[in-house]
């Protein structure tokens, strides 16, 4: 399955190979963590831009989204550690 976002990259959620389920899971978790980190950075950048452009409430909300995204990554990391 492939899906697209408004930005330029694709997501392949099914790894077609001879990988074990565990290996596939490790690859997916790593992909999701990297993807979320990219988004978290973008949210933080836009939070700062919102504040500079006199939209402090939006800046605070975007900072919260940034933090929530990193919390999701913490869950992915814990899941990956259980696979080691």
MOVEN-V458882 format. One record per run of one state. SS is the DSSP state (A for helix, B for strand, O for the rest). FROM is the first residue (numbers start at 0). TO is the last residue. If there is no record, write none. Layout:
SS&FROM&TO / SS&FROM&TO
This chain:
O&0&0 / B&1&3 / O&4&8 / B&9&11 / O&12&19 / A&20&51 / O&52&54 / A&55&82 / O&83&83
